[in-house]
Amino acid sequence: MGLKRILEQLARTNPERCLNTVYLHIMLYVIMESDLRTISSYNKLCKYADDTNLLVPQNSDTYITSEYEHVKKWAVGNKMIINREK
């Protein structure tokens, strides 16, 4: 059963517990994501809720491919999936 279906079922049977589950999910993501850093101080990670955007300016001392590989390695280590279509 997927997370969406579980939350839908919780919302029907126990709305308060469902809301607590959503908050817990968000908080766990925020805590886990807090150790994600860029390789170069020129580059930035813009984080909002469960979205993260990598910004690498033209004058960076690190290639975007290196930064992206670094983020992918972090994602694998934290059992997360990168949605490249977002």
N, CA and C of each residue as an Amber inpcrd file, in Angstrom:
protein
   258
   0.8580000  -1.1750000   0.0000000   0.0000000   0.0000000   0.0000000
   0.9000000   1.2320000   0.0000000   0.6670000   2.1670000  -0.9200000
   1.4750000   3.3660000  -1.0180000   1.1400000   4.3780000   0.0670000
   2.0600000   5.3440000   0.2620000   1.8760000   6.3650000   1.2850000
   0.5980000   7.1630000   1.0470000   0.3200000   7.5000000  -0.2060000
  -0.8770000   8.2830000  -0.5130000  -2.1400000   7.5360000  -0.0770000
  -2.1780000   6.2600000  -0.3730000  -3.3590000   5.4660000  -0.0090000
  -3.4940000   5.3330000   1.5120000  -2.3730000   5.1570000   2.1920000
  -2.3980000   5.0730000   3.6520000  -2.9160000   6.3800000   4.2490000
  -2.4200000   7.5070000   3.7250000  -2.8680000   8.8040000   4.2400000
  -4.3420000   9.0470000   3.9510000  -4.8090000   8.6290000   2.7860000
  -6.2280000   8.7680000   2.4660000  -7.0820000   7.9580000   3.4350000
  -6.6340000   6.7350000   3.7290000  -7.3730000   5.8860000   4.6550000
  -7.3470000   6.4800000   6.0660000  -6.1980000   6.9810000   6.4880000
  -6.1120000   7.6220000   7.7980000  -7.0040000   8.8500000   7.8770000
  -7.0560000   9.6190000   6.7970000  -7.8800000  10.8310000   6.7760000
  -9.3530000  10.4980000   6.9640000  -9.7830000   9.3690000   6.4040000
 -11.1940000   8.9690000   6.5650000 -11.4790000   8.4590000   7.9730000
 -10.5430000   7.7180000   8.5370000 -10.7980000   7.0750000   9.8280000
 -10.3530000   7.8990000  11.0200000  -9.2620000   8.6530000  10.8670000
  -8.7240000   9.4100000  11.9840000  -7.9800000  10.6380000  11.4510000
  -8.7180000  11.7220000  11.1510000  -8.0970000  12.9030000  10.5310000
  -6.9410000  13.4920000  11.3460000  -7.0480000  13.4830000  12.6740000
  -5.9870000  14.0520000  13.5030000  -4.6900000  13.2400000  13.3620000
  -4.8100000  11.9390000  13.3550000  -3.6290000  11.0720000  13.2070000
  -3.0090000  11.2580000  11.8210000  -3.8420000  11.4310000  10.8220000
  -3.3490000  11.6500000   9.4580000  -2.5200000  12.9290000   9.4050000
  -3.0200000  13.9920000  10.0030000  -2.3070000  15.2590000  10.0080000
  -0.9710000  15.1160000  10.7310000  -0.9730000  14.3970000  11.8540000
   0.2700000  14.1580000  12.5820000   1.2570000  13.3580000  11.7430000
   0.7740000  12.4010000  10.9760000   1.6340000  11.5970000  10.1100000
   2.2700000  12.4690000   9.0310000   1.4890000  13.3650000   8.4540000
   2.0120000  14.2760000   7.4230000   3.0900000  15.1750000   8.0290000
   2.8200000  15.7420000   9.1980000   3.8180000  16.5880000   9.8530000
   5.0930000  15.8080000  10.1550000   4.9550000  14.5870000  10.6210000
   6.1090000  13.7510000  10.9270000   6.9250000  13.4820000   9.6620000
   6.2330000  13.1770000   8.5730000   6.9060000  12.9220000   7.2960000
   7.7230000  14.1450000   6.8760000   7.1360000  15.3170000   6.9630000
   7.8230000  16.5580000   6.5740000   9.0140000  16.8170000   7.4910000
   8.8300000  16.6530000   8.7950000   9.9080000  16.9110000   9.7460000
  11.0710000  15.9360000   9.5400000  10.7710000  14.6740000   9.2910000
  11.8410000  13.7020000   9.0490000  12.6320000  14.0660000   7.8000000
  11.9380000  14.5240000   6.7590000  12.6220000  14.9380000   5.5390000
  13.5370000  16.1260000   5.8250000  13.0340000  17.1060000   6.5620000
  13.8250000  18.3040000   6.8680000  15.0680000  17.9340000   7.6690000
  14.9090000  17.0620000   8.6510000  16.0530000  16.6380000   9.4580000
  17.0650000  15.8880000   8.6030000  16.5870000  14.9770000   7.7780000
  17.4820000  14.1740000   6.9510000  18.1940000  15.0450000   5.9130000
  17.4840000  16.0160000   5.3520000  18.0470000  16.8520000   4.3080000
  19.0460000  17.8750000   4.8570000  19.0490000  18.0950000   6.1550000
  19.8950000  19.1420000   6.7220000  21.3830000  18.8880000   6.5320000
  21.7860000  17.6500000   6.2580000  23.2080000  17.3790000   6.0460000
  23.6190000  17.4510000   4.5760000  22.7060000  17.8130000   3.7060000
  23.0220000  17.9590000   2.2780000  23.6580000  19.3270000   2.0510000
  24.8700000  19.3210000   1.5570000  25.6250000  20.5530000   1.3090000
  26.2160000  20.5050000  -0.0990000  26.5680000  21.6840000  -0.6240000
  27.2460000  21.7460000  -1.9210000  28.7380000  21.5060000  -1.7170000
  29.4100000  21.1460000  -2.8010000  30.8600000  20.9670000  -2.7570000
  31.5390000  22.3350000  -2.6680000  31.0420000  23.2750000  -3.4580000
  31.6350000  24.6050000  -3.5410000  30.7580000  25.6370000  -2.8240000
  31.4070000  26.5950000  -2.2000000  30.6510000  27.6670000  -1.5220000
  30.0180000  28.6260000  -2.5290000  30.4420000  28.5970000  -3.7770000
  29.8190000  29.4190000  -4.8210000  28.4200000  28.9140000  -5.1690000
  28.2000000  27.6380000  -4.9870000  26.9450000  27.0000000  -5.3920000
  25.9440000  27.0300000  -4.2350000  24.6770000  26.9520000  -4.5790000
  23.6180000  27.0470000  -3.5730000  22.6150000  25.9180000  -3.7370000
  22.0690000  25.4950000  -2.6200000  20.9250000  24.5870000  -2.5950000
  19.7440000  25.3800000  -2.0670000  18.7100000  25.4750000  -2.8450000
  17.4840000  26.1550000  -2.4190000  16.4980000  25.0710000  -2.0120000
  16.1430000  25.0670000  -0.7360000  15.2830000  24.0110000  -0.1990000
  13.9490000  24.6120000   0.2160000  12.8740000  23.9370000  -0.1770000
  11.5360000  24.3400000   0.2310000  10.6890000  23.0790000   0.3600000
  10.1770000  22.8410000   1.5430000   9.3820000  21.6370000   1.8230000
  10.1850000  20.4130000   1.4080000   9.6890000  19.6580000   0.4430000
  10.4360000  18.4710000   0.0150000  11.0910000  18.6570000  -1.3500000
  11.2920000  19.9150000  -1.7450000  11.9680000  20.2180000  -3.0090000
  13.3310000  20.8220000  -2.7320000  14.3010000  20.4640000  -3.5420000
  15.6460000  21.0280000  -3.4470000  16.1140000  21.3560000  -4.8510000
  16.5890000  22.5770000  -5.0390000  17.1220000  23.0060000  -6.3260000
  18.5980000  23.3380000  -6.1630000  19.3970000  22.8940000  -7.1120000
  20.8340000  23.1430000  -7.1130000  21.1310000  24.2800000  -8.0830000
  21.7820000  25.3270000  -7.5800000  22.1520000  26.4690000  -8.4170000
  23.6770000  26.5300000  -8.5160000  24.1820000  26.4660000  -9.7460000
  25.6220000  26.5200000  -9.9880000  25.8790000  27.6600000 -10.9660000
  26.4290000  28.7810000 -10.4750000  26.6690000  29.9190000 -11.3710000
  27.8200000  29.6480000 -12.3370000  27.8730000  30.4720000 -13.3520000
  28.8910000  30.2970000 -14.3900000  30.3040000  30.4230000 -13.8240000
  30.4940000  31.2460000 -12.7950000  31.8340000  31.4670000 -12.2450000
  32.1880000  30.4970000 -11.1140000  31.4540000  29.4040000 -10.9820000
  31.7140000  28.4220000  -9.9320000  33.0450000  27.7340000 -10.1550000
  33.6620000  27.3170000  -9.0500000  34.9200000  26.5830000  -9.1540000
  34.6990000  25.0680000  -9.2340000  33.4310000  24.6540000  -9.3410000
  33.0770000  23.2370000  -9.4470000  32.1070000  23.0640000 -10.6130000
  32.2970000  22.0270000 -11.3930000  31.3790000  21.7560000 -12.4980000
  30.0170000  21.3220000 -11.9650000  28.9870000  21.6500000 -12.7160000
  27.6290000  21.2600000 -12.3190000  27.5000000  19.7380000 -12.2540000
  28.1940000  19.0440000 -13.1310000  28.1230000  17.5740000 -13.1120000
  28.6930000  17.0090000 -11.8130000  29.7490000  17.6210000 -11.3040000
  30.3280000  17.1730000 -10.0300000  29.3550000  17.4100000  -8.8800000
  28.7210000  18.5800000  -8.8840000  27.7420000  18.8890000  -7.8360000
  26.5520000  17.9400000  -7.9210000  26.0890000  17.6800000  -9.1320000
  24.9390000  16.7980000  -9.3020000  25.2780000  15.3720000  -8.8500000
  26.4540000  14.8920000  -9.1910000  26.8870000  13.5590000  -8.7410000
  26.9550000  13.5040000  -7.2170000  27.4070000  14.5900000  -6.6140000
  27.4770000  14.6780000  -5.1490000  26.0670000  14.5670000  -4.5410000
  25.0980000  15.2670000  -5.1290000  23.7110000  15.2150000  -4.6490000
  23.1300000  13.8120000  -4.8700000  23.4030000  13.2160000  -6.0260000
  22.9120000  11.8540000  -6.2870000  23.4780000  10.8590000  -5.2840000
  24.7620000  10.9820000  -4.9610000  25.3840000  10.0970000  -3.9810000
  24.7150000  10.2630000  -2.6130000  24.4350000  11.5070000  -2.2370000
  23.7420000  11.7790000  -0.9770000  22.3580000  11.1240000  -0.9950000
  21.6400000  11.2680000  -2.1070000  20.2860000  10.7090000  -2.2230000
  20.3110000   9.1860000  -2.0810000  21.2380000   8.5390000  -2.7370000
  21.3510000   7.0760000  -2.6410000  21.6490000   6.6750000  -1.1950000
  22.5730000   7.3870000  -0.5640000  22.9330000   7.0830000   0.8120000
  21.7860000   7.2690000   1.7940000  20.8280000   8.1450000   1.4370000
  19.6740000   8.4120000   2.2940000  18.4000000   7.7490000   1.7760000
  18.5780000   6.8320000   0.8150000  17.4580000   6.0780000   0.2350000
  16.3500000   6.9900000  -0.2960000  16.7860000   8.0210000  -1.0290000
  15.8440000   8.9660000  -1.6330000  15.9700000   8.8940000  -3.1440000
  14.9260000   9.2980000  -3.8210000  14.8870000   9.2840000  -5.2860000
  14.8620000  10.7260000  -5.7820000  15.6820000  11.0190000  -6.7760000
  15.6730000  12.3490000  -7.3870000  14.6860000  12.3470000  -8.5460000
  13.7260000  13.2560000  -8.4860000  12.7590000  13.4090000  -9.5650000
  13.2940000  14.4500000 -10.5250000  13.8960000  14.0170000 -11.6130000
  14.5060000  14.9340000 -12.5680000  13.4840000  15.6670000 -13.4180000
  12.2260000  15.2650000 -13.3800000  11.2000000  15.8990000 -14.2030000
  10.5430000  17.0880000 -13.5140000  10.8320000  17.3180000 -12.2740000
  10.2280000  18.4480000 -11.5440000  10.8510000  19.7440000 -11.9400000
